[in-house]
């Protein structure tokens, strides 16, 4: 997006971290992690006005990742947690690392660099969502038509919260 003739990129780190992680998965892992090859604008589960959301763990479980893949998955979380004061971020990331094998990743949408997608990292201690969407019409009606090429995702609602503000549901159906 351009503002005053300068290119402004919002949530670039979140998008790059999500795509880097997904592209590190094998085809078999992607088949489990990707719940849908299309993405709706209703993908966010814990966005605004969604406190105490009950969400089952879905997608690919962390115990199925290689060490390199776990590091890339942590990259998604670190983008959010790293914005806190250094000592707070360090403690939070240590907490997240304790639950790596019980952390799930769910994906919806495309896998190319210019795709709209949604990724959720969900563990007993943190819930992170990145919802990379196609641009919505923000320009004046007199704006020139878009090029035929598919636009890059430029609208990216995202959230990170401790799971204490959401409720996990195990596969057995009990809430924790």
N, C-alpha and C positions, 0 to 999 in steps of 0.2 A: 504494500500500500504506500502511496506517496502523500506526504503532508508537507506543504511549502517546498515542493521540489526535492524533498529528501525522502529516501526509501526508509520506511519504518516497518520493522518486523516484530510482531507481537507473538509471544509464546513460542519462539523459534526453538529454544532449547528443549521444550517439552515435545515438540513434534519430532525433532531429530532423535531424541532419546527413545521415543516410541518406535520409530521406524528402524533405528539401529538394532533395537532388541528384536523386533519381529523378524527382520532379515537375518538374524543369527540362528533362527530356529530351523530345524529340518522340516521337510515336507510333512512328515508324520506328526511332528509336534504342532505345526501350523494347523493341521486338520483338526486337532483338539482345541487349540487356543482360539481359532477363528470361529465364532458362533454364527456369523453371517458375512457373506461377501459384499453385502450392501449395508449402508448405514443410514439410519433415520436421524432426524433432528431431535428425537426423543430418547436418545441413547443414555444421556446422563441420568444416573440413578440417585446420586447424593448431592445434587446441585441445590440451588436456592429453594427454600421451603420444603426440604426433604429430610429434616431432622428425624431421627429414630426410624429411618428406612430399614426394612427387613429385606435382606438380599442373600440368597444362597451363594455359596462359593461356586463359581463356574469357571470353565476354561481349563487351562493347563496348570497342574500343581507344581510347585517349586522343586519338589524332590525329583522331578523328571528332567531338570536342567543340568547342563554341564557347568563347570566352574565359570567358564567364560560367559555363558548365558546368564548365570546368576549375577555376575558383575554388571552386565548390560541392563538387566532388569532393575538392579539397584540404581542404575543411572537415572531411570525414570523417577524414582522416589527422591534421589538426591537433588534433582532440579528443584523440587518443592521444599524439602527439608533444609537444603543448603541456604535458603533465604533467611533462615532464623539466625540469631546470634550464634557464633561459632561453638560456644560451650553447650548451648541448647541443642544445636544440630548434631553435635557429636554424641550426646546422650541419646537423642531420638534415633539416630542411625544405628547405634549399638543395640537398641531395643528392636528395631526392624530386622537386623541381622540375626537375632536369636530365633526368628520365626521364618527364615527363608524357605525351609522345606514345606511349610504350611501356608505359603503365600501363592495365590492363584493369579493368573493373568488371563484376561478375556479380551478379545479383539473383535471389532466389527468394521466392515468397510474394505477399502482397497489397500494394496500393499506397495504401490508405487510411490515415488517421492511426491507426486502431485495429486495423490488420492485424498479424498475425505475419509477419515477413519475415527474410531473410538477405541481407546484402550483403558482398561481398569486393572489396577494392581490392588489386590484385596487380601489382607492378612488379619490375624487376630489383633494387630496393633495399629494398622494404618490402612487407609482407603484412599487411593489416588485415581483420579479420572482425567483423561485428556480427550477432548471431543473436537477434533480438527475438522472443521466444516468448510464447505465452499462459501465463497463470499455471498453475502446478502446484498440486496440493492441498497447502497448507501449514497450513491451518486445522484446528481440531479437528473431528471428525465431527459435532459438534452445531452447527456454524456454520450460519447461515441460508442458504437456497438463493440462488443468484445470480439477479440480475435477468435478464430475457429478452434484454436487449441483449448484444451480443458484448463480452466484456471487452477492455480495453486490454492490450497486451503489457506485462507487468511483470517478466518474467524474461529477462535479456539477457546471456548469456555473450558475451564479446568477447575478442579478442586482437589484438595488434600485435607483429610481430617483424620483424627484418631478414630478408631472404630468404636470408641465409647459413645460417639454421637450417632452411630448406626448400630444395627443389630445383625450379627451374622447368623445364618441358619446352616447348620451342618446338613450333610446329605441324609441324616436320619430324621431331619425335620425338627429337631429341638433347637430352640434359640439359645444363644450364649451371650 
